[in-house]
Amino acid sequence: MVVIRLSRGGSKARPFFNIVVADKRVRRDGRFIERIGFYNPIAKDTEEGLRVVQDRLTYWTSVGAQVSPTVQRLVKQAAAKAA
């Protein structure tokens, strides 16, 4: 199964997450199919904290990819902020 989830990057105490499309059997920070965005939880007001390529997200969900609960919450936040 293909899943859209977060992949952690950054250093200790300074997390940075990529939103990736990956096979569910692959480890969290391992190989992925495509990177469709990022999430920076410690972004300042002047920095961009969340970016998601909506057309790729729509494509992957249309072909059967499951979205993790955390990514689903972030996408809703991005949509609310954009509106």
Stockholm file with secondary structure:
# STOCKHOLM 1.0

chainA/1-83         MVVIRLSRGGSKARPFFNIVVADKRVRRDGRFIERIGFYNPIAKDTEEGLRVVQDRLTYWTSVGAQVSPTVQRLVKQAAAKAA
#=GR chainA/1-83 SS CEEEEEEEEEETTEEEEEEEEEETTSCTTSCCSEEEEEECTTCCTTSCCEEECHHHHHHHHHTTCEECHHHHHHHHHHHHHHC
#=GC SS_cons        CEEEEEEEEEETTEEEEEEEEEETTSCTTSCCSEEEEEECTTCCTTSCCEEECHHHHHHHHHTTCEECHHHHHHHHHHHHHHC
//
